[in-house]
């Protein structure tokens, strides 16, 4: 588009030899200007469309931020209880929205370990894992706890074999270790089980290639003083709904207490951030309304966004002690903006707050607000993205038409310039002849008058 706009603004020049060349230039300029009128209208339309696209992009970013703020509330609400461990060197803990406040205890008698195997020494040894391997086979059979997986490396190097095993997701991870020296390397394939426990691991190319270096063991622990020893093939164990303990080390006989307590600090911050993002969206939409509004003024999209914001702010629940946003301290002013008072939040119980908020996919305010915003922000089906793409298509079509029109104008200018040049040359010849004969007549007349004298 910029090249077309530049050609329209450049003066149309015509260089001739006759005294009418300046008039011919005016004729050419006038013809090009008239032929360029449709293109100028398209360029004005493109400028308008680009302003609309910019406004849509800005609104999209603003509503993305609002949706992120809604999701931030969900995250904070899910973490509205927190867990603390009496000894984090032995056990750490994490919670979600389903965890009930209380005190839990755990004793870790064994941290557990993974099973590790390594390939036998090669003859000759692998000195460069990027060029050779432990076997010349093109296919291998990996067996983990009796389950077999066919491994087909993309190449014939040890690096290729390790990569193929890792891509197979067969319950082991592959690494390459050097059991030799720097001057005489001996690279081996090491397979380690991804879970804790006494796993059996073997890689076969017709013969067994691996030797077990360490047989793993399950983690063992007891919960809340119960004498039953529990086994786990993971260092993360579920102590209660939503409460996950990570076993860091074993300390038989020591009881580690995990305290789960309700908290509102994160949620308060998230609600405050939501109010800020909501107000930014209200301001952005308002800037597109009225006679002095932006590039989207008068479009139905703007009123759809206003209605969406209103629905979010006026969400109500039919049950519970928290039934509207103002019960959480989010108050809607007469100008449509939200303000947050954290003292209102402190007055509500955690269960009532959770009942009102719900989750992003499980009802309540969060699902309602998230679904409303998704209709606009979804990159594939959202209204804002769809309108942005439609405007982009219009811009492309107009720019293509401008390019076509520019070619047409250039052709008109070239043809007319050629015709005017021919006319100018013919006139120049006639003017030269006229000058010649005029001078000749004047000379002859002067000589004749001199003869008479």
Number of C-alpha atoms within 10 A of each C-alpha: 17 8 9 18 14 9 13 17 9 8 9 16 13 17 13 18 15 19 12 13 20 15 11 22 19 14 16 20 17 13 15 19 17 11 18 18 13 13 24 17 11 19 21 11 16 22 13 15 20 18 15 20 22 15 20 22 16 13 22 22 14 21 26 19 20 25 23 17 22 26 20 20 26 23 18 22 25 21 22 25 23 22 23 17 20 14 14 15 13 20 24 19 21 19 22 19 20 15 22 17 14 11 14 19 18 22 24 25 18 17 21 23 21 22 22 24 23 23 21 15 16 15 7 8 17 24 19 14 22 13 13 18 24 22 17 10 13 13 17 21 18 21 18 17 11 11 12 15 16 16 23 17 20 13 15 20 20 24 21 18 27 21 17 18 24 16 13 15 11 18 18 23 18 22 18 17 15 15 12 14 9 9 7 12 15 19 24 25 24 21 27 23 23 19 20 22 20 19 23 17 25 21 24 17 15 10 10 13 19 20 16 18 14 15 18 21 20 21 26 20 23 18 17 14 11 12 9 9 13 15 17 17 19 18 19 16 18 12 17 13 12 15 21 18 21 16 25 16 17 19 17 13 10 14 19 22 17 25 17 21 15 16 16 18 13 18 21 23 16 21 26 21 20 25 23 19 22 26 18 18 24 21 14 18 25 17 17 20 17 11 8 9 13 17 19 22 19 14 11 9 17 20 16 14 22 15 11 16 21 14 14 18 21 13 16 16 15 9 10 12 15 22 20 20 23 19 17 23 21 22 19 17 9 7 7 16 18 22 19 22 16 18 11 13 22 15 11 14 13 16 12 15 19 19 19 25 25 20 22 19 11 11 14 19 27 24 19 20 22 21 16 17 23 18 15 24 25 16 13 10 12 16 20 24 19 16 17 21 14 13 18 17 12 16 22 14 14 19 20 13 17 23 16 14 20 20 13 14 21 16 13 16 18 13 12 17 20 12 12 20 19 13 17 20 16 14 17 18 14 13 15 13 12 12 12 12 12 12 12 12 12 12 12 12 12 11 11 11 10 9 8 6 5
